Structures are given as structure tokens and as C-alpha cells.
């Protein structure tokens, strides 16, 4: 299973400057969350797996970053579906 990746869409020069390091941190947190959820998956419904991914990802971030992290939930659920089906992300 390949690893998920977070891509940001910066809206100004400050966000553009922070884009790389922030994408790296968010991607790392999401990949770690994906590994933990995949390892502990026990036939939960996709919606629950999606919420666990979000919770685990936010838990791996600095609280200020976690508070502002508003991911594309369709993409998080796509990862959750892959976990449930045991397929590639």
C-alpha cells in the first residue's frame, strides 16, 4: 500500500513560504496515522476509520497546527476506504 501525501494550496506569499515544511509535517502525521489505523483496524465502518485517521493525524501535530488543519475529508475517506478494503491508497 502506498503512503498518502498532503498537498497544500497556498493563498498568499507567507503560506507559499511555509508550504514545504508544513506539507512535510502534515504528510508525516497522516502517514503515521495511516500506519496506526491500518495496524489496529478491526472491521469498523469506513466513516469510523475516516474519523480515526483525522483524530490520529491531528494528535501527531503541534496543537496550533492541528487546530487549523482542515483536510479534504473526501481524500481522508478515500484513504479510509483503502484501509477497509486492504487496497493501495
C-alpha positions in Angstrom: 0.0 0.0 0.0 1.5 3.4 -1.0 1.6 6.2 1.5 -0.8 9.2 1.4 0.5 12.7 0.9 -0.8 16.1 1.9 -0.7 18.9 -0.7 -1.5 22.5 0.3 -2.9 25.2 -1.9 -1.2 28.4 -0.6 -3.2 31.6 -0.9 -0.5 34.2 -0.2 3.3 34.7 -0.1 3.5 33.7 3.6 1.6 30.5 3.0 3.8 29.8 0.0 7.0 30.2 2.0 5.7 27.8 4.7 4.2 25.3 2.2 7.1 22.8 2.0 7.8 22.3 5.7 4.1 22.3 6.6 3.3 19.8 3.9 6.1 17.6 5.2 4.8 17.8 8.7 1.2 17.1 7.7 2.2 14.2 5.4 4.3 12.7 8.1 1.5 12.9 10.6 -1.0 11.4 8.1 1.3 8.6 7.2 1.9 7.7 10.8 -1.8 7.8 11.5 -2.5 5.6 8.5 0.0 3.1 9.7 -1.5 3.1 13.2 -5.1 2.8 12.0 -4.2 0.1 9.4 -2.4 -1.9 12.1 -5.4 -1.7 14.6 -8.2 -2.0 12.0 -10.9 -4.4 13.2 -13.8 -4.3 10.7 -15.0 -0.8 11.6 -17.2 1.1 9.1 -15.4 3.4 6.7 -16.9 6.5 8.5 -15.3 5.5 11.7 -12.0 4.7 10.1 -12.1 8.1 8.4 -12.7 9.8 11.8 -9.9 7.8 13.4 -7.5 8.9 10.6 -8.4 12.5 11.3 -8.1 12.2 15.0 -4.7 10.3 14.8 -3.4 12.8 12.3 -4.3 15.8 14.5 -2.8 14.0 17.5 0.5 13.9 15.7 0.6 17.6 15.1 1.5 20.7 17.2 -1.8 21.9 18.7 -1.8 25.1 16.8 -1.3 23.3 13.5 -3.9 20.7 14.4 -6.4 23.4 15.3 -6.1 24.9 11.8 -5.9 21.7 9.9 -9.0 21.4 7.7 -8.3 18.5 5.3 -10.3 17.5 2.3 -12.4 14.9 4.0 -13.2 13.2 0.7 -9.5 12.4 0.4 -9.3 11.2 4.1 -12.3 8.9 3.4 -10.5 7.6 0.2 -7.6 6.5 2.5 -10.1 5.0 4.9 -11.8 3.0 2.1 -8.3 1.7 1.1 -7.7 0.6 4.7 -11.1 -1.1 4.9 -10.6 -2.9 1.6 -6.9 -3.6 2.1 -6.0 -2.0 -1.2 -3.5 0.6 -2.3 -4.0 4.2 -1.4 
